[in-house]
Amino acid sequence: MEAQQKYGIRGFPAILFISPDGGVIKNHSGYMPPNDFLPVMENVLKTESEFQEKLAEYKEKPDDVKLNREIAILFLQRQQVEKALPISKKMPDDVELNREFGFYYLGKDQIDEALQISEKMPDDVKLNNQIAVTYLQKRQIEAALPYSKKVIEKDPKNSSGLLPNLHIQIGLAYAMKLQVEAGKEGTDVSELAENAIMYFQTIIDKYPKSTNYETAQYYLGITYSLNKQYDKSIALFEKLISHSSDDRIIQSATRQLERVKGLAAEAGETSDN
């Protein structure tokens, strides 16, 4: 478990290529047949050779700001934060390097450390986005909202390209909470439904060219069904099935359409009785 956390292992089997000084050159998850493995090893050797060349250049030019930043970031990518930290102390106000440290700590689930960095650069869109997404993945919506608000306010034109995914992550967090709460007798879930619908609809209205466009429609259809708005859910799934070019979306929407039609029929029978 300790090695899994230290090296960021996300699945088994896992193959790690480690340098003599303990740096992670590459982390590969999953089985790979021998014929496919040779190119991977060749790439690892090439990557390590390039790193050693960059490291030698850095030792010759220890005051070069760009090199300092590049080497520190490479150390973070190699899971060698202890080697990156002394470099960061030489350039404490470097935005790009601080951001990479923030990403590193979030990846290690060290949120407090990432928040300390965020305090030094409170308007950084990319770091605020990653903090918000990290909280949302933990289903901590209230903690995520101040950071997502900063992203939306600081990047109204979506120059970063991050907003569609951020909106869908927020919408999903509300929809999943809606799914849990909707099963509880006497619970008012209208606000949860409204929030989920708002974020999914924002993607549909504002980002029609986004890769999240059809996904947002799919999740909006599910949200309508959770909120017992069956007619809207059915209409949305039917439209998605007829317009999508993604077979996976079509198959999933088709299954959901049948499910919602069944729920609508049951609701009609209940109301008739």
C-alpha positions in Angstrom: 0.0 0.0 0.0 2.9 2.4 0.8 4.6 1.7 -2.5 1.3 2.0 -4.3 0.7 5.5 -2.8 4.3 6.6 -3.2 4.6 5.7 -6.9 1.0 6.5 -7.9 0.0 2.9 -8.9 -3.6 2.9 -10.0 -4.0 -0.7 -11.2 -2.5 -4.1 -11.3 -0.4 -5.6 -12.8 1.9 -2.5 -12.6 5.3 -2.1 -14.1 7.6 0.6 -12.8 10.8 1.7 -14.3 12.9 3.3 -11.5 16.2 5.2 -11.9 19.2 4.4 -9.7 18.3 7.4 -7.5 14.7 6.3 -7.0 13.0 8.4 -9.7 10.0 7.0 -11.5 10.9 7.1 -15.2 7.6 5.4 -16.3 4.6 3.8 -14.6 2.8 1.3 -16.8 -0.4 -0.4 -15.6 -1.8 -3.5 -17.2 -0.5 -6.5 -19.0 1.5 -6.1 -22.1 2.7 -8.9 -24.5 6.5 -9.2 -25.1 6.4 -7.8 -28.6 4.7 -4.6 -27.4 7.0 -4.3 -24.4 10.2 -3.7 -26.3 9.2 -0.2 -27.6 8.2 0.7 -24.1 11.6 -0.1 -22.8 13.3 1.7 -25.6 11.2 4.8 -24.8 12.1 4.5 -21.1 15.8 4.5 -22.0 15.4 7.5 -24.3 13.4 9.4 -21.6 16.1 8.7 -18.9 18.9 9.7 -21.3 17.1 13.0 -22.1 16.6 13.7 -18.4 20.3 13.0 -17.6 21.3 15.4 -20.4 18.9 18.1 -19.0 20.3 17.5 -15.5 23.9 17.9 -16.7 22.9 21.2 -18.4 21.3 22.4 -15.2 24.4 21.7 -13.2 26.4 23.8 -15.6 23.8 26.6 -15.5 22.4 26.5 -11.9 21.1 30.1 -12.1 19.1 29.6 -15.3 15.5 30.2 -14.3 14.0 28.2 -17.1 16.2 25.2 -16.4 15.5 25.4 -12.7 11.8 25.3 -13.5 12.1 22.4 -16.0 14.2 20.3 -13.6 11.9 20.8 -10.6 8.9 19.8 -12.7 10.7 16.8 -14.0 11.5 15.8 -10.4 7.9 16.1 -9.5 6.9 13.9 -12.4 9.5 11.4 -11.2 7.9 11.4 -7.8 11.0 13.0 -6.2 9.4 15.9 -4.5 12.3 16.1 -2.0 14.6 17.0 -4.9 12.2 19.6 -6.3 11.6 21.4 -3.1 15.1 23.0 -2.8 14.7 24.4 -6.3 11.3 25.9 -5.5 12.8 27.7 -2.6 15.1 29.6 -5.0 12.1 30.8 -7.0 9.1 31.0 -4.6 7.0 33.3 -6.8 7.3 31.2 -10.0 3.7 30.7 -11.0 4.2 27.7 -13.3 6.3 25.8 -10.8 4.0 26.6 -7.9 1.1 25.3 -10.0 2.9 22.0 -10.7 3.5 21.6 -7.0 -0.2 22.2 -6.4 -1.0 19.5 -9.0 1.5 17.1 -7.4 0.0 17.5 -3.9 -3.5 17.1 -5.2 -2.5 13.9 -6.9 -1.1 12.7 -3.6 -4.4 13.7 -1.8 -2.4 16.2 0.2 -5.1 18.9 -0.2 -3.9 21.1 2.7 -0.5 21.5 1.0 -2.2 22.4 -2.3 -4.4 24.9 -0.6 -1.3 26.7 0.9 0.0 27.1 -2.6 -3.4 28.3 -3.8 -3.3 31.1 -1.2 -0.1 32.5 -2.9 -1.8 32.5 -6.3 -5.6 32.8 -5.6 -6.5 33.8 -9.1 -4.8 30.9 -11.0 -7.4 29.3 -13.2 -5.7 26.0 -13.7 -4.9 25.3 -10.0 -8.4 26.5 -8.8 -9.9 24.2 -11.4 -8.0 21.2 -10.2 -8.8 21.9 -6.6 -12.5 22.2 -7.4 -12.4 18.9 -9.4 -10.6 17.1 -6.6 -13.3 18.2 -4.1 -16.0 17.2 -6.5 -14.6 13.8 -7.0 -14.8 13.4 -3.3 -18.4 14.6 -3.4 -17.6 17.7 -1.3 -19.6 20.1 -3.4 -19.6 23.0 -0.9 -15.9 22.9 -0.6 -15.5 22.9 -4.4 -17.8 25.8 -5.2 -15.6 28.7 -4.1 -12.8 27.4 -6.4 -15.1 26.6 -9.3 -16.6 30.1 -9.0 -13.1 31.6 -9.3 -12.5 29.6 -12.5 -15.8 30.7 -14.1 -15.3 34.3 -13.1 -11.6 34.6 -14.2 -12.1 32.7 -17.5 -15.6 33.7 -18.8 -14.6 33.0 -22.4 -13.2 29.6 -21.6 -9.7 30.5 -22.9 -8.3 27.6 -20.8 -10.7 25.1 -22.3 -11.5 23.8 -18.8 -15.1 25.1 -18.2 -17.1 22.4 -20.0 -15.4 19.6 -17.9 -15.7 21.7 -14.8 -19.5 22.2 -15.4 -20.0 18.5 -16.0 -18.1 17.6 -12.9 -20.3 19.9 -10.8 -23.5 18.7 -12.5 -22.5 15.1 -11.8 -21.8 15.8 -8.1 -25.3 17.3 -7.7 -26.9 14.5 -9.8 -25.3 11.8 -7.7 -26.4 13.5 -4.5 -29.8 13.8 -6.0 -29.8 10.1 -6.7 -29.0 9.3 -3.1 -31.5 11.8 -1.6 -34.3 11.0 -4.0 -34.7 7.6 -2.4 -35.4 9.1 1.0 -39.0 9.5 2.0 -40.1 13.2 2.4 -36.8 14.7 1.2 -37.0 17.8 -0.9 -34.6 17.3 -3.8 -35.8 20.2 -6.0 -32.7 22.4 -5.4 -30.3 19.5 -6.1 -32.2 18.8 -9.4 -32.2 22.5 -10.3 -28.4 22.8 -9.8 -27.6 19.7 -11.7 -29.9 20.7 -14.6 -28.4 24.2 -14.7 -24.8 23.0 -15.0 -25.6 20.3 -17.7 -27.7 22.8 -19.6 -24.9 25.4 -19.5 -22.7 23.0 -21.5 -25.4 22.3 -24.0 -26.1 26.1 -24.5 -22.6 27.5 -24.4 -20.3 24.8 -25.5 -21.9 22.9 -28.4 -18.5 22.0 -29.8 -17.2 20.6 -26.6 -16.4 16.9 -26.3 -18.7 17.0 -23.2 -21.7 18.2 -25.3 -23.5 14.9 -25.8 -22.4 13.6 -22.4 -24.1 16.6 -20.8 -27.3 15.7 -22.7 -27.1 12.2 -21.5 -26.6 13.1 -17.8 -29.3 15.8 -18.2 -31.7 13.1 -19.3 -30.9 11.0 -16.3 -31.3 14.0 -14.0 -34.7 14.7 -15.4 -35.7 11.0 -14.7 -34.4 11.2 -11.1 -36.5 14.4 -10.7 -39.5 12.5 -12.2 -39.7 14.8 -15.2 -40.2 11.8 -17.4 -41.5 13.6 -20.5 -38.4 15.8 -20.7 -36.1 12.9 -20.1 -37.7 10.8 -22.8 -37.6 13.7 -25.3 -33.9 14.3 -24.6 -32.9 10.6 -24.9 -34.9 10.3 -28.2 -33.2 13.4 -29.6 -29.7 12.1 -28.5 -30.3 8.7 -30.1 -31.3 10.3 -33.4 -28.5 12.8 -33.6 -25.5 11.2 -32.0 -22.7 9.6 -34.0 -21.2 7.9 -30.9 -22.3 4.3 -30.7 -21.6 4.1 -27.0 -23.8 7.2 -26.4 -26.6 5.7 -28.5 -26.5 2.4 -26.8 -26.5 4.0 -23.3 -29.2 6.4 -24.2 -31.3 3.6 -25.7 -31.1 1.6 -22.4 -32.0 4.7 -20.4 -34.9 5.5 -22.7 -36.5 2.1 -22.1 -35.9 2.5 -18.4 -37.5 5.9 -18.2 -40.5 4.8 -20.4 -41.0 2.1 -17.8 -40.9 4.5 -14.9 -43.3 6.9 -16.7 -45.7 4.0 -17.3 -45.6 3.0 -13.7 -46.2 6.6 -12.6 -49.2 6.9 -14.9 -50.7 3.7 -13.5 -50.2 5.0 -9.9 -51.8 8.3 -10.7 -54.7 6.6 -12.4 -55.3 4.5 -9.3 
